[in-house]
């Protein structure tokens, strides 16, 4: 009979080090992870929202032991990266710090880019492209506004679109019609930043139009990988005064 555990994911990881001081310098100093707890024989750092504990050697730890990804147990650890620019920055930072790495590579299975490196005990890490699904969907939508390829956007059947200058459109066909009507006004999209919280994404971007640039704050909702709500906020006077 299956246990069927309900969990939000990994609470913490624990690593064994042969030299705790060296490990602390690597994780807290070189990589710059915040150390949130430190006691004799142990320190804990945060990798994103995950706590990682590093322990020093015990009496049973073999002298000169090294991590081996080919033994049964842990193969490697992967940290999620949401932006290509950050992946490139970290890869360059590893090289500048003298830490051997693979450089940026492509995982042929998942078609994601990553950089792999090891800690002083040989524990294998990856910094792996894993963009948040909701942000990825929003970026596909914004790219489609610029290219005009709206059919590439995964709209939910009941998607809604509401702007300061038009009535609310509901349903995929109505939203596509509304968006296609505004495409002639879109000359470019420059994303400033995203804030994601579960299904919701708040995005600031600059919309280049024939009437000049317009700053837009857009609230999106992405449900099960489908774009279900689009609600941009902006000052419409640049458009209405020119029409």
C-alpha positions in Angstrom: 0.0 0.0 0.0 1.4 3.4 -1.0 2.1 6.0 1.7 1.3 8.9 -0.6 3.2 11.6 1.4 2.0 15.2 1.1 4.9 17.6 1.1 5.9 21.0 -0.2 9.4 19.8 -1.1 12.8 19.4 0.5 13.0 21.1 3.9 16.8 20.9 4.2 19.9 19.1 2.9 22.9 18.0 5.0 26.4 17.6 3.7 29.5 16.1 5.3 32.8 18.0 5.0 36.3 16.9 5.9 37.3 20.5 6.7 34.4 22.6 8.1 36.4 25.9 8.1 37.3 25.4 4.4 33.7 24.5 3.6 32.4 27.6 5.3 34.8 29.8 3.4 33.7 28.2 0.1 29.9 28.4 0.7 29.7 31.5 2.7 32.7 33.4 1.4 33.3 32.5 -2.2 29.8 31.6 -3.3 28.2 34.1 -0.9 25.4 32.1 0.5 24.0 33.7 3.8 25.0 31.7 6.9 21.9 31.6 9.1 23.2 29.3 11.9 26.6 28.3 13.2 27.5 26.0 16.0 30.6 23.9 16.8 30.8 21.2 14.1 27.9 22.7 11.9 26.8 25.7 9.9 23.7 26.2 7.9 23.4 28.4 4.8 20.4 29.3 2.6 20.4 28.4 -1.1 17.3 30.3 -2.2 14.6 29.0 0.2 16.4 25.8 1.0 18.5 25.3 4.1 21.7 23.4 3.6 23.6 22.2 6.6 27.3 21.4 6.4 28.8 19.2 9.2 32.5 18.6 10.0 34.1 15.2 10.0 33.2 12.6 12.6 35.4 9.8 14.1 34.0 7.5 11.5 34.8 9.8 8.6 37.7 8.2 6.6 40.8 10.4 6.5 41.2 12.1 3.2 37.7 11.0 2.1 36.3 12.6 -1.1 32.8 12.8 -2.5 32.2 10.2 -5.2 29.1 10.6 -7.5 29.4 7.0 -8.7 28.8 5.5 -5.2 25.2 4.7 -4.2 23.6 7.8 -2.7 23.8 11.4 -3.8 24.9 12.1 -7.4 24.8 15.9 -7.4 22.8 18.9 -6.2 21.3 21.4 -8.6 20.4 25.0 -7.8 17.7 26.6 -9.9 18.5 29.6 -12.1 15.7 31.7 -13.7 17.7 33.9 -16.0 20.3 33.2 -18.7 22.2 36.4 -17.8 22.6 35.1 -14.2 23.8 31.8 -15.4 26.5 33.5 -17.5 27.4 35.8 -14.6 27.8 32.9 -12.2 29.9 30.9 -14.7 32.2 33.8 -15.2 32.3 34.4 -11.4 33.4 30.7 -10.8 36.2 31.1 -13.4 37.3 34.4 -11.8 37.4 32.8 -8.4 39.6 29.9 -9.7 36.9 27.3 -9.2 37.0 24.6 -11.9 33.7 24.2 -13.7 32.3 22.8 -16.9 31.5 26.3 -18.2 28.0 26.7 -19.5 26.7 23.4 -21.1 23.4 22.1 -22.5 21.7 19.2 -20.8 20.7 17.1 -23.8 17.8 15.4 -21.9 15.9 18.5 -20.8 17.5 21.0 -23.2 18.4 23.3 -20.3 21.7 25.1 -19.9 23.8 24.8 -16.7 27.2 25.1 -15.2 28.6 22.3 -13.0 31.3 22.7 -10.3 32.5 21.0 -7.1 33.1 22.1 -3.6 36.5 21.5 -1.9 35.4 18.0 -0.9 34.4 17.2 -4.5 30.6 17.5 -3.8 29.1 18.1 -7.2 26.8 21.1 -7.8 25.0 22.5 -10.8 23.5 25.9 -11.4 20.7 24.9 -13.7 18.3 26.9 -15.9 14.8 26.3 -14.4 12.8 29.4 -15.1 9.6 29.7 -13.1 6.7 28.4 -15.3 4.5 31.4 -14.7 7.3 33.8 -15.6 8.2 31.7 -18.7 4.6 31.9 -19.9 4.5 35.7 -19.3 7.7 36.2 -21.3 6.3 34.1 -24.1 3.3 36.4 -24.2 5.4 39.6 -24.2 7.6 38.2 -26.9 4.5 37.4 -28.9 3.3 41.0 -28.5 6.6 42.1 -30.1 6.7 39.5 -32.9 2.9 39.2 -33.5 3.0 35.4 -33.1 0.1 35.3 -30.7 -0.7 31.7 -31.5 2.5 30.7 -29.7 1.1 31.8 -26.4 -0.6 29.1 -24.2 -3.8 31.0 -23.4 -6.4 29.4 -21.2 -9.8 28.8 -22.8 -11.4 31.3 -20.4 -8.6 33.9 -20.5 -9.5 37.5 -19.7 -7.9 40.7 -20.9 -8.7 44.1 -19.5 -7.0 47.4 -20.3 -7.6 51.1 -19.3 -8.9 51.9 -22.9 -11.1 49.0 -23.8 -13.8 46.8 -22.3 -12.9 43.5 -20.7 -12.5 40.6 -23.2 -13.2 37.1 -22.1 -12.4 33.8 -23.8 -9.5 32.9 -26.0 -11.1 34.1 -29.3 -12.1 37.4 -27.9 -8.7 38.1 -26.3 -6.9 37.2 -29.5 -9.1 39.6 -31.4 -8.4 42.4 -28.9 -4.7 41.8 -28.9 -4.5 41.6 -32.7 -6.2 45.0 -32.9 -3.5 46.5 -30.7 -0.5 44.8 -32.4 0.0 47.7 -34.9 0.7 50.0 -31.9 3.5 47.7 -30.6 7.0 48.5 -31.9 8.9 46.9 -29.1 8.7 45.5 -25.5 11.5 46.0 -23.0 10.9 44.0 -19.7 12.2 45.7 -16.6 11.4 43.1 -14.0 9.0 40.3 -12.8 7.7 39.5 -9.4 6.1 36.1 -9.1 3.9 34.7 -6.3 2.4 31.3 -7.0 0.0 31.7 -9.9 0.4 35.5 -10.1 3.1 37.5 -11.9 3.5 41.3 -11.8 5.6 42.7 -14.6 6.9 46.1 -15.4 7.8 46.8 -19.0 8.2 49.6 -21.5 6.0 49.4 -24.5 7.4 51.2 -27.5 4.6 52.7 -29.6 4.2 55.3 -32.5 3.2 57.7 -29.7 6.3 57.2 -27.7 7.3 54.8 -24.9 4.6 53.8 -22.4 5.4 52.4 -19.0 3.2 49.4 -18.2 2.6 47.5 -15.0 0.8 44.2 -15.9 -0.8 41.7 -13.6 -0.9 38.2 -14.9 -2.3 34.9 -13.7 -1.0 31.6 -14.9 -2.9 28.5 -14.0 -1.4 25.0 -14.8 0.9 26.6 -17.4 -1.9 28.5 -19.2 -2.2 32.3 -19.2 -5.6 33.0 -17.7 -5.6 36.7 -16.8 -3.9 39.8 -18.4 -4.6 43.1 -16.7 -2.2 45.9 -17.8 -2.2 49.3 -16.0 -0.8 52.4 -17.7 -1.5 56.0 -18.4 -3.6 55.9 -21.6 -3.3 59.6 -22.4 -0.4 59.1 -24.8 -2.7 57.0 -26.9 -6.1 58.8 -26.4 -4.7 62.3 -27.0 -3.3 61.1 -30.4 -6.4 59.4 -31.6 
